[in-house]
Amino acid sequence: MSVKRVFVDTNLFVYAKFQTPQTLIQHQRAVQFLETLSDPVVVSVQVLNEFASALLKHKIDDTLIQEAVKAIAAGSTVIPMT
């Protein structure tokens, strides 16, 4: 029996973490989707790098970005880039 896993893309994490008046609906949907996942989450190192880069572009504090990346990695299986 194989285990079902869900690969989560960068944009989902960005919308869940970063909210503006223009992205309110995307933010709400991303948070809701992530909260309802019951299967194990898989992310790539590239997703984590893209997530950090996207938040840096929006001038989010480095410490907050590091904490967010660590939280994503802790709750996911991280696969290397190939």
TAMO-V607471 format. One record per residue. N is the residue number from 0. RES is the residue in one letter. SS is DSSP state (H for helix, E for strand, C for the rest). PHI is phi in whole degrees, -180 to 180 (* if undefined). Layout:
n;res;ss;phi
N;RES;SS;PHI
N;RES;SS;PHI
This chain:
n;res;ss;phi
0;M;C;*
1;S;C;-91
2;V;C;-91
3;K;C;-78
4;R;E;-130
5;V;E;-118
6;F;E;-86
7;V;C;-108
8;D;C;-87
9;T;H;-52
10;N;H;-59
11;L;H;-63
12;F;H;-68
13;V;H;-63
14;Y;H;-63
15;A;H;-69
16;K;H;-92
17;F;C;-116
18;Q;C;-121
19;T;C;-128
20;P;H;-57
21;Q;H;-77
22;T;H;-115
23;L;H;-59
24;I;H;-65
25;Q;H;-62
26;H;H;-61
27;Q;H;-61
28;R;H;-67
29;A;H;-64
30;V;H;-61
31;Q;H;-61
32;F;H;-61
33;L;H;-63
34;E;H;-70
35;T;H;-93
36;L;C;-66
37;S;C;-112
38;D;C;-87
39;P;E;-59
40;V;E;-93
41;V;E;-122
42;V;E;-133
43;S;E;-100
44;V;H;-59
45;Q;H;-61
46;V;H;-61
47;L;H;-63
48;N;H;-65
49;E;H;-64
50;F;H;-60
51;A;H;-61
52;S;H;-63
53;A;H;-63
54;L;H;-70
55;L;H;-61
56;K;H;-62
57;H;C;-94
58;K;C;61
59;I;C;-75
60;D;C;-59
61;D;H;-55
62;T;H;-63
63;L;H;-65
64;I;H;-65
65;Q;H;-60
66;E;H;-64
67;A;H;-67
68;V;H;-63
69;K;H;-62
70;A;H;-66
71;I;H;-63
72;A;H;-63
73;A;H;-68
74;G;C;-98
75;S;C;-139
76;T;E;-94
77;V;E;-99
78;I;E;-106
79;P;C;-72
80;M;C;-78
81;T;C;-126
